[in-house]
Amino acid sequence: MLRFLLLAISLLACGAASAALTTHEYTLDNGLKVLVREDHRAPVVTVMVWYKVGSIDEAPHEAGLAHLLEHMMFKGTKHLGPGEFSKTVARYGGVDNAFTSYDYTAYYQQYESSRLPLALELESERLKNLKIDDDAFRKELQVVLEERRQRTDDNPNALAWEKFQAVARPGTGYSHPPIGWQALLSQLQPEQARSWFHRFYVPSNATLVIAGDVTEDQVRPLVDKYFASLPAGHTPPRPSQSVRPPAGERRINLQLPVRVPALYMMYNVPSLVTAPDSKDFYALTMLAGVLDGGMSARIETDLVRGQQLVAGAGANYDGLQRSDGTFNITATPAPGKTLKQVEDGLLAEVKRLAESKPDPAEMDRVRAGVLAGQIYQRDSVMGQAMELGMLSTLGLDWRLSAQFSDNLAKVTAEDVQRVARQWLTAERRTIAYVQPENVQAQPQESGQ
């Protein structure tokens, strides 16, 4: 249910095709935002409800509450018993699920398009009449604890990344995992879940997305019927976000039962939400492609095949977040190479980009790759609904998707060099050495 967190850039890149489709936007008197995407190529419909609340909204003692409440949304309402929501969806040929990220929580149903009224009635029912039974809550808490054990505690690589994230994003809601810390998660109480639901699961904090073989005239009376009478609710005030000052370089050594050592590097950089100039978002996207955009990218040509320094490495920019974004580089050493050598090699690539701009061939290749790599998602109704809901929930204009290729085309080699120099700096960087247990830890030194 947490698997959608890494879709951000790919969804924004799929806007070129969806721009030709008709999209309607309006807001009910209670604050519920409604986005309707007409796509009549197949008789299917996706209904999503996005709530602007995720794990970054949790107080330290609430860590894991947003994800646990997501589970409780399937455990019964005034008119539906435990599990009946999903059983009803399946009975009428649909599928449903949900996901929680740092920035939002979203629920979706997919059907043959004539089932639109059912989808809206079900979503309205659990928004209006959710029941959080004490016994059901405690049972579901054990399910989530087991989910944490399987996905994180028993997975050394996931555990390493969780510990790294806690150090890499200090003083933010991104420093604790969406699934929560085991010790605090086990102490959550039903009253906290009820409070979370009443604080954040209100129409004025939600976006309803309907995409597929529907029309606005068909959708409006149904949305009014099932949602217009719901009270707007009051969401706690949340401060506007801006670029955080650098926290200083941080380093961490981890010894865990991993099979091979790894190096993690994260830079805290602006997102599309916090960037002083939105051009930085597109330039950082291009920068990630220069480093890791296929077999011709610098990491592959210089460090994997050239110096044979790393067995594998990757770079990505996560710039669609409610607060700042991150620029991440990970690598595993080639046999006989140390993590210090890998670090030096990666930092040398970053330094080279800051000191000299990419050549025109690199820029053309990366631009084409960023767009072509996501083209398969452009025909997906679910992908369109994800795109609309994510942008809206982040407080961005959903029309940005149609402008993505144009904005990417405006990025120059000088822009890529500038953002490398401006944002990929030591004081914005965290580095982790992840090494197998019972192996003498490799010392870390301050890099370039």
FIKE-604939 format. One record per atom (N, C-alpha, C): residue in one letter; x, y, z. Coordinates in steps of 0.02 Angstrom, whole numbers, plus 50000, padded with zeros to 5 digits. Example, Ala and Ser with C-alpha at 12.3 -4.5 7.8 and 13.67 -1.06 7.14 Angstrom:
2
A506604971650390 A506154977550390 A506604983550390 S506424988850354 S506844994750357 S506455000250394 
***
This chain:
448
M500414993950000 M500005000050000 M500435006350000 L501085005550012 L501525011350010 L501905011849944 R501735007649895 R502155006749837 R502135012549788 F501655017149795 F501575022349744 F502025028349756 L502415028349812 L502795034349828 L503275036349774 L503565031649734 L504085033249685 L503815035049616 L503155036049609 L502865037549543 L502905044849523 A503145049149568 A503045056249559 A503265059049492 I503905058349476 I504155061349415 I503835058049354 S503745051349357 S503475047849299 S502775050149283 L502375051749335 L501695053849322 L501675060849291 L502105065249314 L502105071949285 L502335071649212 A502755066849196 A503005066349128 A502495063549079 C501955060649104 C501475057549059 C500925062249037 G501035068749047 G500505073449033 G500395075148961 A500885074148919 A500825076448849 A500225073348814 A500135066748824 A499565063448791 A498905065348824 S498915065648891 S498285067048927 S498055074248915 A498505078548892 A498305085448881 A497775086048828 A497755081248781 A497265081448727 A496575079148751 L496525076348811 L495895074048837 L495545079648875 T494895079148882 T494505084448915 T494515083548990 T494665088849025 T494685088749098 T494245094349125 H493835092749175 H493395097649207 H493595098149280 E493565104149307 E493725105449377 E493195109749408 Y492955107849467 Y492505112249504 Y492545110349578 T492265114549620 T492305113549693 T491605114149722 L491415109449765 L490775109749799 L490795115149853 D490215117049877 D490175122149929 D490525119949993 N490575113350005 N490915110950065 N491665110350057 G491925112550000 G492655112549990 G492925106649953 L492515101649939 L492765095749902 L492945097749831 K493565096549812 K493785098049744 K493655091949701 V493385093049641 V493195087749596 V493555088749529 L493895083549506 L494225083549441 L493945077749400 V493715079249340 V493425074249296 V493835074049231 R494115068349216 R494495067449155 R494095062749109 E493865065449052 E493495061449004 E493975057848957 D493925051148957 D494335046948912 D493875041248890 H493615041848828 H493095037348805 H493355031548762 R493995030048769 R494285024748727 R494095017748750 A493895017048813 A493695010448839 A493165011548892 P492685006948900 P492135007948948 P492335006449020 V492825010149045 V493065009049113 V493095015849149 V493105015549215 V493155021649254 V493575020249317 T493975025149336 T494355025049398 T494105030749442 V493945029149504 V493735034149553 V494245034249609 M494525040049622 M495015040849676 M494795046449722 V494915045549787 V494845050949835 V495525051949869 W495785057949862 W496435059749889 W496335064349950 Y496655062650005 Y496645066750065 Y497335069750075 K497345076350085 K497985079750095 K498225078650166 V498425072550178 V498695070750244 V499105064450236 G499685064550265 G500135058750262 G500565058650324 S501095054850322 S501495054050382 S501875060350401 I501955065250355 I502285071450376 I501845075550423 D501205073950425 D500745077550470 D500725074550540 E501065069050550 E501045065650615 E501505068950665 A501265069750726 A501715071550781 A502155065450796 P502735066450829 P503175060650842 P502825054750874 H502375056050921 H502045050450955 H501495047250913 E501345050150854 E500825047450810 E501125043650751 A501765042750748 A502085039750690 A501745033150671 G501535032650608 G501185026750584 G500435027350583 L500165032850611 L499445033450618 L499095034450551 A499385038250506 A499075039350441 A498985032850403 H499485028550404 H499445022150370 H498955017450405 L498955017450471 L498495013150508 L497765015250495 L497645021850492 L496955024050477 L496745021950408 E497215021850360 E497055019250293 E496785012150297 H497095007950338 H496845001150347 H496135001150376 M496005005650424 M495355005650457 M494795007950411 M494965011350357 M494455013650310 M494115007750275 F494375001750281 F494084995850250 F493744991250302 K493704993550365 K493494989050419 K492784990150444 G492394994050407 G491694994450424 G491435001550432 T490805002450414 T490465008750421 T489785007450454 K489375012650457 K488715011950486 K488295006750449 H488395006350382 H487985001950342 H488374996150310 L489014995850322 L489424990450294 L489824987150349 G489794980550353 G490174977050403 G490914976650385 P491334974050430 P492044973350417 P492174969450353 G492564972350308 G492734968950246 G492224969450191 E491624971950205 E491084972050155 E491214977150100 F491594982250114 F491754987250063 F492084983850003 S492634980350015 S493004977149961 S492614971349931 K492224967849972 K491814962449945 K491294965049897 T491004970949914 T490504973949869 T490834976049803 V491424978949807 V491774980949747 V491904974949702 A492144969449732 A492294963449693 A491664960349664 R491114960649701 R490484957649678 R490254960849613 Y490414967249604 Y490204970749543 Y490774971449493 G491274967149499 G491794966849449 G492344972049455 G492394975249512 G492894980449521 G493484978249563 V493974982549566 V494544981649611 V494634988049650 D494904987449711 D495014993349753 D495624992449795 N495914997949817 N496484997849861 N496615004949884 A497175005949919 A497355012549944 A498105012749956 F498355018749966 F499065019349982 F499185025650023 T499685025250065 T499875030750108 T500595032750093 S500715039150086 S501395041550076 S501545046850130 Y502125049750124 Y502265055350169 Y501775061050160 D501555062250098 D501205068450081 D500445067750075 Y500185061750067 Y499475060950054 Y499265053750067 T498605052750071 T498315046050074 T497765045850021 A497755040549981 A497285040249926 A496955033449922 Y496335033349898 Y495925027349892 Y495665026949821 Y495645020949793 Y495405020449724 Y494965014349714 Q494515015049665 Q494095009549640 Q494125009849564 Q494125003949533 Q494125003449460 Q493564998649439 Y493165000849390 Y492584996949369 Y492464997849294 E491984993849270 E491644995349207 E491245001749220 S491215006249172 S490995013149185 S490285013849211 S489845008949199 S489165009549225 S489125009049301 R489675007049333 R489685006349406 R489895012749441 L489945018249405 L490135024549436 L489705026349496 P489035025849493 P488635027449551 P488815023349613 L488955016949603 L489155012649659 L489805015149690 A490295016749649 A490935019049675 A490855025349717 L490455030049694 L490365036249730 L489965035149794 E489475030749792 E489085029249852 E489525026049905 L489965021449885 L490405018149933 L490895023149965 E491195027549924 E491665032349952 E491315037249998 S490715039349980 S490335043750023 S490165040450089 E489995034050086 E489795030350146 E490365030150197 R490965028750175 R491495028150225 R491755035050247 L491665040150205 L491855046850228 L491355049450279 K490725047650271 K490205050150316 K490095045750376 N490175039150368 N489945034550420 N490465029450443 L491105031150437 L491615026350459 L491545024750533 K491615018350549 K491615016050618 K492315013350635 I492595015650690 I493245013150713 I493125009550778 D492995003050773 D492864998850830 D493514997250867 D493494997350933 D494094996250972 D494424989550957 D494024984250956 D494314977550944 D494584977050873 A494214979750824 A494454979550755 A495104983450747 F495144989050783 F495764993050780 F496354989050807 R496264985850863 R496824982150893 R497034976250849 K496544973050817 K496714967550771 K497104970250711 E496884975850684 E497214978550625 E497904981250643 L497984983650704 L498644985850727 L499144980150724 Q498914974150743 Q499364968250739 Q499534966650666 V499064967650621 V499194966650550 V499744971450526 V499694977650546 V500184982650525 V500864981250557 L500874979150619 L501504977350651 L501834971550614 E501444966750592 E501714961150554 E501964963650486 E501594968250455 E501814971250392 E502484974650400 R502564978150456 R503204981350469 R503764976250478 R503614970950514 R504124965750525 R504354962750459 Q503874961250416 Q504044957950353 Q504404962650304 R504154968850299 R504424973350248 R505044977150270 T505124978250335 T505674982450358 T506124978850407 D505854976650463 D506284973750515 D506654967550491 D506344963450448 D506664957450422 D506984958550354 N507024964750332 N507324966450268 N507894971350281 P508514968950284 P509074973350303 P509144979450259 N509014978850194 N509094984650150 N508564989950165 A507944987650177 A507414992450195 A507554995650262 L507814991750309 L507974994450375 L508534999650369 A509024998250326 A509575002950317 A509315009550289 W508885009150238 W508615015350208 W508205019250259 E507825015850301 E507415019150351 E507855022950400 K508395019850423 K508855023150469 K509205029050435 F509385028050372 F509705033450334 F509235039450326 Q508615038150309 Q508125043550300 Q508035047550363 A508055044250421 A507965047750484 A508525052850496 V509125051250473 V509685055750481 V509715060950426 A509495058950366 A509565063250307 A509065069050304 R508505068450339 R507995073750335 R507805076150404 P508285078950440 P508165080750510 P507655086450516 G507265086150570 G506805091550585 G506205091850539 T506065086450502 T505485086450456 T505075080150469 G504465080150443 G504035074350448 G504265068550405 Y504765069750363 Y505025064350320 Y505545060150357 S505705061850418 S506235058250454 S505985051850487 H505325050850489 H505075044550515 H504685040950458 P504685034350458 P504375030650403 P503615030850405 P503285030650347 P502545030650347 P502245024950388 I502585019350391 I502305013750429 I502415014550503 G502845019250524 G502955020650594 G503515016550624 W503745018750683 W504245015050721 W503895009650763 Q504195003850769 Q503864998250801 Q503654999950873 A504095003050911 A503955004350982 A503365009050991 L503325014150948 L502775018950953 L502145016350920 L502235012950865 L501655010150829 L501255005550873 S501585001450912 S501234996550954 S500824999751010 Q500935006251023 Q500585009651077 Q500005013951052 L499885014150987 L499345018250961 L498665015750987 Q498205020450998 Q497555018851027 Q496995020750978 P496405017450985 P495845018950941 P495645026350942 E495705029551001 E495505036551005 E495935040950960 Q496575039050951 Q497005042950907 Q496775042350834 A496565036350815 A496325035350746 A495685039250734 R495245039250783 R494615043150774 R494775050550768 S495235053050809 S495425060050805 S495735061650737 W496155057250712 W496475058350647 W495945058750592 F495465054150595 F494935054050545 F494535060550546 H494345062850604 H493925068850609 H494325075150592 R494975075050603 R495385080950587 R495505081650511 F495625076050478 F495885076450410 F495435073550357 Y494985069050374 Y494555065850324 Y493905069850318 V493975075650289 V493415080350280 V493425082750208 P492845084550180 P492825086650110 P493295092450093 S493375097150139 S493815102850124 S494545100950121 N494715094850138 N495415092550136 N495495086950084 A495015086350038 A495015080549992 A494935082849920 T495165078549875 T495065079349803 T494775072949776 L494205073449742 L493885067749710 L494075067849636 V494375062449612 V494585061849543 V494185056249510 I493885057849453 I493505052849414 I493785053049344 A494055047449321 A494365047149255 A494115041149217 G493955042149153 G493755036549112 G493165038349066 D492765033349053 D492215034049004 D491605037249038 V491675043649054 V491145047449087 V491115054449056 T490585057949072 T490525064949051 T490395069249112 E490525075649106 E490415080149161 E489665080349179 D489245080349129 D488515080449142 D488285074249179 Q488605068849166 Q488445062549201 Q488705062749273 V489285065649283 V489625065349349 V489315070249398 R489165076349377 R488975081649424 R488375079749469 P487815077349441 P487255075749487 P487425070049535 L487845065349515 L488025059949560 L488475062449616 V488945066749600 V489375069549652 V488965073749701 D488505077649675 D488065081549718 D487655077049764 K487395071749735 K486965067149774 K487335064149833 Y487955062149822 Y488305058349874 Y488775062449918 F488965068449895 F489475072149933 F489265079249953 A488795082349918 A488655089349930 A488385090750000 S488035086050030 S487735087250096 S488225086150154 L488825083650140 L489305082450193 L489585089050218 P489675089850284 P489965096050311 P490685096850290 A490905103050281 A491585104450256 A492115101850303 G492005102550369 G492505100650418 G493035106050425 H493465105050475 H493995109850490 H494655106150498 T495105107350452 T495765104250456 T496235108750495 P496655106050539 P497125110250575 P497555114350528 P497725120450546 P498145124650502 P498835121550494 R499095121950433 R499765119450419 R500155124950383 P500775126050403 P501165131650375 P501335130450302 S501395135950264 S501635135350195 S502375133350197 Q502585130150143 Q503255127250141 Q503715131550098 S504345131950118 S504855135350078 S505505131250086 V506005133050046 V506625129250048 V506945129650117 R507115123950144 R507445123850210 R508185125650203 P508455128950254 P509175130250252 P509565123750259 P510185123650235 P510585117450241 P510695115550313 A510675109050327 A510755106650396 A511465104750412 G511915105050363 G512595102850374 G512685095650353 E513295093850333 E513415087050310 E513335082150368 R512995076650355 R512885071350404 R513145064750376 R513435060550419 R513705054150398 R513495048750448 I513375042850422 I513145037350464 I513455030750440 N513685026750487 N513935020050472 N513435015050499 L513215010450457 L512735005250477 L513024998450464 Q512984994150513 Q513174987150505 Q512544982850516 L512324979750462 L511704975950462 L511814969450423 P511364964650429 P511454958250394 P511314958750319 V511614963650286 V511554964250214 V512074959650182 R511944957750119 R512404953250084 R513004956850054 V512874962950030 V513414966850000 V513394973950028 P513964977250031 P513974984050056 P513634988850006 A513434994550030 A513114999549988 A513265006450014 L513235011249969 L513315018249987 L512675021949969 Y512415025850017 Y511835030050005 Y512055037350011 M511815041449965 M511965048549967 M511315052349951 M511145057149993 M510535061049983 M510685068449992 Y510445072449945 Y510475079649950 Y509775082349961 N509685086750010 N509045090050020 N509015096049973 V508555095849925 V508505100749871 V507785103149866 P507645108349828 P506955110749821 P506525105649782 S505895105849797 S505395102249758 S505055107249712 L504595104949671 L504215109549629 L503785114149672 V503605111849733 V503215115949779 V503635121449810 T504255119949829 T504655124649868 T505185128449827 A505305126449764 A505835129549725 A505705137049716 P506205141249731 P506125148449717 P505985149849644 D506275145749600 D506155146149528 D505975139149504 S505375138449475 S505155131749454 S505615128549404 K506025132649370 K506495129849322 K506985124949356 D507115126049421 D507565121549456 D507305114449458 F506645113649462 F506355106949462 F506535103249398 Y506445106549342 Y506585103449277 Y507335102549266 A507735107149291 A508465106449285 A508725100749327 L508455099849387 L508665094249429 L508435087649399 T507855087549366 T507635081549330 T508135079749275 M508355084749238 M508855083649186 M509525081449216 L509705084349271 L510335082549304 L510345075149324 A509785072749351 A509745065649368 A509835061349306 G509555063549250 G509625059749188 G510335059649161 V510695065249170 V511395065449148 V511805060349187 L511675059749251 L512045054949292 L511815047849281 D511165046849275 D510895040049273 D510295039749227 G510415040349163 G509875040149114 G509995034949061 G510185028949081 G510295023549033 G511025021749024 M511155017648974 M511825015048963 M512325020348942 S512085026048918 S512535031448896 S512645036748950 A512325035949007 A512385040949061 A513065040449094 R513235045549131 R513915046149158 R514095040749209 I513635039149253 I513795033949303 I513945027349268 E513535025549219 E513645019249184 E514295019349144 T514405024649106 T514995024849063 T515635025949101 D515625030149153 D516235031949188 D516395027149246 L515895025549287 L516025021949348 L515905014449343 V515415012349302 V515285005149295 V515745002149243 R515705004549182 R516105001649128 R516815004449124 G516885010949137 G517535014149129 G518015012249184 Q517905014949244 Q518355013649300 Q518225006849334 Q517655003849317 Q517444997649350 Q517464998349426 L517215004149448 L517225005749519 L516605003249556 V516025003249521 V515405001049553 V515094995449513 A514784990849550 A514414985449517 A513744987849492 G513474992749525 G512834995649506 G512735002149544 A512395006849513 A512275013249545 A511675016549512 G511375021249546 G510795024749519 G510735031649550 A510425036149513 A510285042849538 A509565044649520 N509215047849565 N508535050149550 N508375056449589 Y507935060349561 Y507705066449593 Y506965065649609 D506785066249672 D506085065949693 D505865073049709 G505565076349660 G505405083349667 G504675084949673 L504255079849681 L503535081049692 L503365079049763 Q503465083649808 Q503315082649879 Q503025089149906 R502675088649962 R502365094649991 R502885099250021 S503445096550042 S503995100650067 S504575099950017 D505195100450041 D505765099949996 D505815093049965 G506185092649910 G506305086349876 G506975083449896 T507165077949864 T507805074849877 T508125072749811 F508785073149810 F509175070549754 F509585064849783 N509455058749758 N509735052649789 N510215049149742 I510765046649769 I511245042649732 I511405036549775 T511345030649746 T511525024449781 T511995020449739 A512425016449771 A512915012549734 A513155006649775 T513335001349741 T513674995649772 T514364994949740 P514884993849780 P515564993549753 P515664987449709 A516094988249659 A516324982449621 A516784978349666 P516864971849651 P517314967649692 P517994970749700 G518234970949762 G518894973749776 G518904981149787 K518344984649778 K518324991849788 K518004993449855 T518204998949885 T517945000949949 T517395006049942 L517005006949996 L516485012049995 L516785019049990 K517375020050018 K517705026550013 K517885028049940 Q518125023049905 Q518285024049834 Q517655025649794 V517115022149810 V516475023449776 V516235030549791 E516275032549854 E516075039349872 E516485044449833 D517125043549831 D517555048249795 D517375048549721 G517235042849692 G517045042649621 G516395046249607 L515895045249650 L515255048549641 L515305056049651 L515675058149703 L515765065249715 L516145068649659 A516605064949629 A516965067749572 A516495069049513 E516005064549502 E515515065649449 E515085071749464 V514885072549527 V514485078449545 V514895084749536 K515525084549557 K515955090449551 K516065092249477 R516135087149435 R516255088549364 R515645092149333 L515035090049355 L514445093449329 L514395100649354 A514625101849415 A514605108649442 A515115113149408 E515655110249383 E516195114249354 E516145114849278 S515805110149245 S515745110549172 S515065108049151 K514765111549105 K514075109949085 K514065103749039 P513505100149038 P513435094448992 P513475096748919 D513675092248875 D513715094248804 D513015093448772 P512915096448713 P512255096248681 P511985089148669 A512425084448652 A512195077648640 A511915074548703 E512235075848760 E511965073348824 E511285076248838 M511205082748828 M510575085948842 M510015083148798 D510155082148735 D509645079448690 D509465072348710 R509965068348727 R509835061348745 R509415060948808 V509595064948858 V509235064748922 V508525067148914 R508435072548875 R507765075248865 R507315070048833 A507575066748782 A507185061548748 A507045055648794 G507545053848834 G507455048148879 G506955049248934 V506955055348962 V506485056949016 V505765056148991 L505635058548931 L504955058148903 L504795051248877 A505255048248838 A505115041748808 A505055036248860 G505425036948914 G505405031748966 G504725031149000 Q504295036248995 Q503655036149029 Q503065035548981 I503205034848918 I502675035248868 I502145029748876 Y502355024048902 Y501885018448909 Y501315020048957 Q501425024749004 Q500905026249053 Q500375030949026 R500485033848969 R500025039048946 R499335036548927 D499275030048914 D498625027348895 D498245024448955 S498515024949013 S498205021949072 S497725026849105 V497095024749113 V496615028949149 V496825029749222 M497085024349251 M497335024849320 M497905029749324 G498365029549276 G498915034349275 G498685041549271 Q498165042749231 Q497895049449226 Q497585051649292 A497225047249325 A496925048949390 A497465050249442 M497995046249441 M498555047349487 M498865054149475 E498975055849413 E499285062149396 E498875068049421 L498225068049406 L497785073449427 L497755074049503 G497665068349537 G497595068549609 G498225070649644 M498795068249621 M499425069949654 M499575077349648 L499525080049587 L499675087049578 L499205091549619 S498565089949617 S498075093849654 S498205093649729 T498355087649755 T498455086849827 T499095090249850 L499595090649807 L500205094349824 L500105101849821 G499525104149798 G499395111249792 G499645114149727 L499755109849677 L500005112049612 L499435111849561 D499515115449507 D499025115649454 D499085109249412 W498535105549405 W498575099249367 W498755100549294 R498675106649270 R498845108249201 R499605108149189 L499995107949243 L500715107549235 L500925101349196 S500525096149199 S500705090049163 S500755091249089 A500305095449063 A500315096848991 A500905101248971 Q501205104549020 Q501765109049007 Q502435105849019 F502435099449040 F503065096349062 F503585096149006 S503385093848947 S503875093248893 S504135100048871 D503695105048869 D503915111848851 D504405114648902 N504255113648966 N504695116149018 N505365112549018 L505345106049004 L505965102249000 L506385104648941 A506055106448887 A506415108748828 A506775115448840 K506535119248888 K506845125748903 K507465125248946 V507595119448975 V508175118649018 V508805118548976 T509285122748995 T509915123148959 T510455119348996 A511005118248963 A511585115148996 A511835119449053 E511785126049045 E511985130649098 E511535129849159 D510885128449148 D510425127349204 D510625121049244 V510805115749208 V511005109549241 V511635110749282 Q512115114149253 Q512735115749290 Q512575120049352 R512135124849343 R511965129349399 R511645125649457 V511155121249444 V510835117849500 V511305112849533 A511765109949495 A512255105549525 A512695109549573 R512895115549553 R513315119749595 R512935122549655 Q512305124249643 Q511915127549695 Q511635122849748 W511405116849726 W511035112549772 W511415106249793 L511855103649752 L512215097449771 L512855099349807 T512775102049866 T513335104449907 T513405100249970 A513995100449999 A514145096150057 A513665097650115 E513505104050126 E513075105650183 E512355103450174 R512165101250115 R511495098450103 R511515090950095 R512055087750113 R512175080750096 R512195076250158 T511935070250149 T512015064850198 T512295058850162 I512775055450194 I513095049550164 I513065043850215 A512865038050192 A512855032050234 A513285026650203 Y513685023450246 Y514035017250228 Y513645011450259 V513375007150217 V513005001350241 V513434995150228 Q513614991650282 Q514084986150276 Q513824979950312 P514024974050287 P513804967850320 P514054967450392 E513684964050433 E513894963050502 E514534958950505 N514904959950560 N515524956250572 N516064957850521 V515984963650487 V516504966150443 V516754972750471 Q517414973550474 Q517674979650502 Q517424985650463 A517134990350498 A516834996150465 A517365000250429 Q517205002250368 Q517655006450329 Q517585013650354 P518125016950370 P518075023750396 P517815028650344 Q517455033550368 Q517205038950325 Q517615045150337 E517715048850283 E518045055350288 E517605060350250 S517665066550270 S517285071750234 S517485071850162 G516985071950117 G517115071850046 G517215078850018 Q517155079249952 Q517285085649918 Q516705090449928 
***
